[in-house]
Amino acid sequence: MTLAWIGLGSNLADPKAQVRSGIDALSHLAESVIQAQSSLYRSAPLGNLEQPDYINAVVCLETGLPPLELLHSLQAIEAAHGRDRSSGRWGPRTLDLDLLIYGDTQIKSDLLTIPHPGIPQRNFVLCPLLEIDSNMRIPGLGPARELIGRVGMQGIERLKQPDS
């Protein structure tokens, strides 16, 4: 079993409900058990700023699925939530699931890069990671605390639980 860290985000079709539904879907993955989940966070969109804010979270999943099989499972969950990839990179979406970290594994291929290459620039990933594990180290990148110190906290807000 390996600890995999999954980032969730949504800014369409009731984003809080989409993220919560995505977490529920992760809890039903074969050979996988959720070990921890972060609070929900509101964040400003990347790239195309003419879209609603995002709701984000991170889940720590203990899994027996190999990385590519886990990626395909995440993409199937996205599709089941109506994910439309036609709006391009950083476009609005019903549900986005990113395989952020997979144990100590480092992969760089056409299909998958682990750790996720956007982690060092994304406070909406780093804050929830640090909420779950304040000593989080990103394989090949170092302590998450150092990374969040570089990117800052602008444009992100931790939501009150359970319904904010």
Sine and cosine of phi, psi and omega as CSV:
sin_phi,cos_phi,sin_psi,cos_psi,sin_omega,cos_omega
0.00,0.00,0.59,-0.80,-0.04,-1.00
-0.78,-0.62,0.58,-0.81,0.12,-0.99
-1.00,0.10,0.85,-0.53,0.06,-1.00
-0.90,-0.43,0.62,-0.78,-0.02,-1.00
-0.93,-0.37,0.84,-0.54,-0.09,-1.00
-0.91,-0.42,0.79,-0.61,0.11,-0.99
-1.00,-0.06,0.68,-0.73,0.02,-1.00
-0.86,-0.51,0.61,-0.79,0.07,-1.00
-0.46,-0.89,0.51,-0.86,0.04,-1.00
-0.39,-0.92,0.57,-0.82,0.16,-0.99
-0.64,-0.77,0.32,0.95,0.04,-1.00
-0.72,-0.70,0.42,-0.91,0.18,-0.98
0.82,0.58,0.85,0.53,-0.01,-1.00
0.88,0.47,0.96,0.29,-0.10,-0.99
-0.81,0.58,-0.64,0.77,0.01,-1.00
-0.88,0.48,-0.70,0.71,0.01,-1.00
-0.91,0.42,-0.61,0.79,0.02,-1.00
-0.89,0.46,-0.71,0.70,-0.02,-1.00
-0.91,0.41,-0.69,0.72,0.03,-1.00
-0.89,0.46,-0.64,0.77,0.04,-1.00
-0.92,0.40,-0.60,0.80,0.07,-1.00
-0.89,0.45,-0.65,0.76,0.05,-1.00
-0.89,0.45,-0.68,0.74,0.04,-1.00
-0.87,0.49,-0.68,0.74,0.01,-1.00
-0.89,0.45,-0.63,0.78,0.05,-1.00
-0.89,0.46,-0.55,0.83,-0.01,-1.00
-0.93,0.35,-0.22,0.97,0.00,-1.00
-0.96,-0.28,0.11,0.99,0.02,-1.00
-0.92,0.40,0.61,-0.79,0.06,-1.00
-0.86,0.52,0.58,-0.81,0.10,-1.00
0.82,0.57,0.49,0.87,-0.11,-0.99
-0.62,-0.78,0.58,-0.82,0.04,-1.00
-0.66,-0.75,0.75,-0.66,0.07,-1.00
-0.95,0.32,0.80,-0.60,0.03,-1.00
-0.99,-0.11,-0.52,0.85,-0.02,-1.00
-0.28,-0.96,0.43,-0.90,0.12,-0.99
-0.61,-0.79,0.52,-0.85,-0.02,-1.00
-0.99,0.10,0.11,-0.99,0.22,-0.97
-0.92,0.39,0.14,-0.99,0.15,-0.99
-1.00,0.05,0.57,-0.82,0.01,-1.00
-0.79,-0.61,0.61,-0.80,0.14,-0.99
-0.99,-0.16,0.72,-0.69,-0.01,-1.00
-0.64,-0.77,0.46,-0.89,0.06,-1.00
-0.94,0.33,0.55,-0.83,0.00,-1.00
-0.94,0.35,0.47,-0.88,0.13,-0.99
-1.00,0.03,0.38,-0.93,0.11,-0.99
0.91,0.42,-0.95,-0.32,-0.03,-1.00
-0.93,0.35,0.98,-0.22,-0.07,-1.00
-0.99,0.15,-0.06,1.00,0.02,-1.00
-1.00,0.04,0.84,0.54,0.02,-1.00
-0.43,-0.90,0.28,-0.96,-0.01,-1.00
-0.91,0.40,0.36,-0.93,0.12,-0.99
-0.87,0.49,0.34,-0.94,0.02,-1.00
-0.99,-0.16,0.43,-0.90,0.25,-0.97
-0.95,-0.33,0.79,-0.62,-0.07,-1.00
-0.79,-0.61,0.38,-0.92,0.11,-0.99
-0.35,-0.94,0.19,-0.98,0.09,-1.00
-0.73,-0.68,0.63,-0.78,0.05,-1.00
-0.85,-0.53,0.67,-0.74,0.17,-0.99
-0.99,-0.16,0.87,-0.50,-0.10,-0.99
-0.88,-0.48,0.83,-0.56,0.15,-0.99
-1.00,0.05,0.84,-0.54,-0.14,-0.99
-0.65,-0.76,0.51,-0.86,0.14,-0.99
-0.98,-0.18,-0.03,1.00,0.02,-1.00
-0.96,0.26,0.70,-0.72,0.11,-0.99
-0.93,0.37,0.34,-0.94,-0.12,-0.99
-0.78,0.62,-0.75,0.66,-0.04,-1.00
-0.92,0.38,-0.60,0.80,0.04,-1.00
-0.92,0.40,-0.63,0.78,0.07,-1.00
-0.90,0.45,-0.69,0.72,0.05,-1.00
-0.84,0.55,-0.72,0.69,0.00,-1.00
-0.90,0.44,-0.59,0.81,0.06,-1.00
-0.91,0.41,-0.65,0.76,0.05,-1.00
-0.90,0.44,-0.67,0.74,0.02,-1.00
-0.91,0.41,-0.56,0.83,0.06,-1.00
-0.92,0.39,-0.62,0.79,0.06,-1.00
-0.90,0.43,-0.69,0.72,0.05,-1.00
-0.84,0.54,-0.73,0.68,-0.01,-1.00
-0.88,0.47,-0.64,0.77,0.02,-1.00
-0.91,0.42,-0.38,0.93,0.04,-1.00
-0.99,-0.10,0.21,0.98,0.07,-1.00
0.99,0.17,0.42,0.91,0.01,-1.00
-0.87,0.48,0.82,-0.58,0.02,-1.00
-0.91,-0.41,0.91,-0.41,-0.05,-1.00
-1.00,0.04,0.06,1.00,-0.08,-1.00
-0.96,0.29,-0.29,0.96,-0.02,-1.00
-0.99,0.17,-0.04,1.00,0.10,-1.00
0.99,0.16,-0.09,-1.00,-0.03,-1.00
-0.89,0.46,0.71,-0.71,0.06,-1.00
0.91,0.41,0.31,0.95,0.07,-1.00
-0.99,0.15,0.18,-0.98,0.04,-1.00
-0.90,0.44,0.47,-0.89,-0.04,-1.00
-0.42,-0.91,0.49,-0.87,0.06,-1.00
-0.95,0.30,-0.68,0.74,0.03,-1.00
-0.41,-0.91,0.77,-0.64,0.06,-1.00
-0.85,-0.53,0.80,-0.60,0.06,-1.00
-0.86,-0.51,0.86,-0.51,0.00,-1.00
-0.91,-0.41,0.77,-0.64,0.15,-0.99
-0.98,0.19,0.97,-0.24,-0.11,-0.99
-0.99,0.11,-0.78,0.63,-0.09,-1.00
-0.63,-0.78,0.62,-0.79,0.06,-1.00
-0.74,-0.68,1.00,-0.03,-0.07,-1.00
0.84,0.55,-0.70,-0.71,0.06,-1.00
-0.99,-0.15,0.16,0.99,-0.09,-1.00
-0.92,0.38,0.65,-0.76,0.15,-0.99
-0.82,-0.57,0.84,-0.54,-0.03,-1.00
-0.75,-0.66,0.67,-0.74,0.14,-0.99
-0.68,-0.74,0.98,-0.22,0.01,-1.00
-0.65,-0.76,0.07,-1.00,0.03,-1.00
-0.90,0.43,-0.48,0.88,-0.06,-1.00
-1.00,-0.04,-0.48,0.88,-0.16,-0.99
-0.41,-0.91,0.71,-0.70,0.13,-0.99
-0.83,-0.56,0.84,-0.54,0.04,-1.00
-0.75,-0.66,0.75,-0.66,-0.05,1.00
-0.91,0.41,0.37,-0.93,-0.02,-1.00
-0.83,0.56,0.77,-0.64,-0.11,-0.99
-0.91,0.41,-0.31,0.95,-0.03,-1.00
-1.00,0.08,-0.15,0.99,-0.09,-1.00
-0.78,0.62,-0.74,0.67,-0.09,-1.00
-0.89,0.45,-0.35,0.94,-0.03,-1.00
-0.97,-0.23,0.04,1.00,-0.18,-0.98
-0.87,-0.49,0.99,-0.17,0.03,-1.00
-0.92,0.39,-0.41,0.91,0.02,-1.00
-0.96,0.27,-0.12,0.99,0.17,-0.99
-0.98,-0.20,-0.72,0.70,-0.07,-1.00
-0.91,0.42,-0.67,0.74,0.00,-1.00
-0.88,0.48,-0.76,0.65,0.04,-1.00
-0.91,0.42,-0.58,0.81,0.08,-1.00
-0.86,0.52,-0.73,0.68,-0.03,-1.00
-0.94,0.34,-0.48,0.88,0.08,-1.00
-0.89,0.46,-0.66,0.75,-0.01,-1.00
-0.97,0.23,-0.68,0.74,-0.05,-1.00
-0.66,-0.75,0.99,-0.17,-0.08,-1.00
-0.92,0.40,-0.22,0.98,0.03,-1.00
-0.94,-0.33,0.33,0.94,-0.06,-1.00
-0.81,0.59,0.76,-0.65,0.14,-0.99
-0.89,-0.45,0.76,-0.65,0.01,-1.00
-1.00,-0.03,0.85,-0.53,-0.02,-1.00
-0.79,0.61,0.81,-0.58,0.03,-1.00
0.99,0.17,-0.15,0.99,-0.05,-1.00
-0.88,-0.48,-0.37,0.93,0.04,-1.00
0.99,-0.15,-0.27,-0.96,-0.07,-1.00
-0.91,0.41,0.72,-0.69,0.03,-1.00
-0.88,0.47,-0.52,0.85,0.03,-1.00
-0.86,0.51,-0.64,0.77,0.03,-1.00
-0.93,0.37,-0.63,0.78,-0.01,-1.00
-0.91,0.41,-0.68,0.73,0.00,-1.00
-0.92,0.40,-0.52,0.86,0.06,-1.00
-0.89,0.45,-0.50,0.87,0.00,-1.00
-0.99,0.16,-0.60,0.80,-0.10,-1.00
-1.00,0.01,-0.46,0.89,0.05,-1.00
0.99,0.12,-0.04,-1.00,-0.11,-0.99
-0.90,-0.43,0.23,0.97,-0.02,-1.00
-0.91,0.41,0.67,-0.74,0.14,-0.99
0.98,0.21,0.27,0.96,0.01,-1.00
-0.74,-0.67,0.61,-0.79,0.00,-1.00
-0.61,-0.79,0.81,-0.59,0.09,-1.00
-0.97,0.26,0.79,-0.62,-0.04,-1.00
-1.00,0.09,0.53,-0.85,0.10,-1.00
-0.93,0.38,0.51,-0.86,-0.04,-1.00
-0.97,-0.25,0.45,-0.89,-0.07,1.00
-1.00,0.03,-0.42,0.91,-0.09,-1.00
-0.83,-0.55,0.98,-0.18,0.04,-1.00
-0.92,-0.40,0.00,0.00,0.00,0.00
